[in-house]
Amino acid sequence: MYFTMRIDATAAHITVHGEIDYNTLPTLRSAAAGLPPEVTELVWDLRDARFMDVAGLHLLFEQPSQESPPRKTTVSNLAPQPLRLLLLAAETNPALELARLLPDTLAATMLDE
């Protein structure tokens, strides 16, 4: 797994290339933690992440530390397996803010129905 990063003013886009699991989680956490404080939006682009296990849920839903600036976090370009995992997690735990995390994906899914 590797990732690419692009920062546009106050938005950071991290594109994951490969699986998200417990082996890759520390690297991805470090990437997010190392963003400059002026970044207020983080977009995880998962177009090339075809597999995600529970570690991906930790990455996307864990609360930032007190030292970290607050950031709006969203996910884009989900492959079918990571999307199924997120939907299952939301079904299991309705308190998860899936609509906040996946606004574009959920809107497109609702239009397809």
C-alpha positions in Angstrom: 0.0 0.0 0.0 1.1 3.5 -0.7 -0.8 6.8 -0.8 -0.6 10.1 -2.7 -1.5 13.4 -1.2 -2.7 16.7 -2.7 -3.3 19.8 -0.7 -5.5 22.6 -2.2 -5.6 25.6 0.1 -7.6 24.2 3.1 -8.5 20.8 1.7 -6.3 17.7 1.6 -7.0 14.7 -0.6 -5.3 11.5 0.3 -5.6 8.7 -2.3 -5.0 5.2 -1.0 -3.5 2.7 -3.4 -3.9 -0.8 -2.0 -5.6 -2.4 1.0 -6.5 -0.7 4.2 -5.8 -3.0 7.1 -4.0 -3.1 10.4 -0.6 -3.2 8.7 -1.3 0.0 6.7 -3.3 1.8 9.4 -0.3 3.5 11.2 1.0 4.9 7.9 -2.4 6.4 7.0 -3.0 7.8 10.5 0.5 9.4 10.3 -0.4 11.0 7.0 -3.6 12.6 8.4 -1.9 13.6 11.6 0.9 15.3 9.7 -1.3 17.6 7.7 -0.8 21.4 8.3 -3.1 23.0 10.8 -4.7 25.2 8.1 -6.2 22.1 6.5 -9.8 22.0 7.6 -11.1 19.3 5.2 -9.7 15.8 4.6 -11.0 13.7 1.7 -10.0 10.1 1.7 -10.1 9.0 -2.0 -10.5 5.2 -2.0 -10.7 4.6 -5.8 -7.7 2.3 -5.6 -8.5 0.7 -2.3 -10.4 -2.4 -3.3 -10.3 -3.9 0.2 -10.8 -2.5 3.7 -11.1 -4.3 6.9 -12.1 -3.0 10.4 -8.9 -0.9 10.5 -10.5 1.3 7.8 -13.4 1.9 10.1 -11.0 3.0 12.8 -9.3 5.3 10.4 -12.5 6.9 9.2 -14.5 7.2 12.4 -12.0 7.7 15.2 -12.1 11.0 16.9 -9.0 13.2 16.5 -6.8 13.9 19.5 -7.1 17.1 21.5 -4.0 18.5 19.8 -5.4 18.0 16.3 -7.4 20.7 14.6 -11.0 19.8 13.8 -11.4 18.7 10.2 -14.4 17.7 8.1 -13.6 14.2 6.9 -15.3 12.7 3.8 -14.7 9.6 1.6 -15.0 9.5 -2.2 -14.8 6.9 -4.9 -15.6 3.8 -2.8 -15.1 0.4 -4.4 -18.0 -2.1 -3.6 -16.3 -4.0 -0.8 -15.3 -0.9 1.3 -18.8 0.6 0.7 -20.4 -2.7 1.9 -18.3 -2.6 5.0 -19.3 1.0 5.8 -23.0 0.3 5.2 -22.8 -2.8 7.5 -21.0 -0.7 10.2 -23.8 1.9 10.0 -26.5 -0.8 10.2 -24.8 -2.3 13.2 -24.2 1.1 14.8 -26.8 3.7 13.7 -24.9 6.4 15.7 -22.2 6.4 13.0 -22.4 9.6 10.9 -22.4 7.9 7.5 -24.2 10.7 5.7 -21.5 13.1 6.9 -18.7 10.8 5.8 -20.2 9.7 2.4 -22.4 12.6 1.2 -21.6 12.1 -2.6 -21.8 8.3 -2.4 -25.1 8.2 -0.6 -26.7 10.8 -2.9 -25.6 8.7 -5.9 -26.9 5.5 -4.4 -30.3 7.1 -3.6 -30.5 8.3 -7.2 -29.8 4.8 -8.6 -32.8 3.3 -6.6 
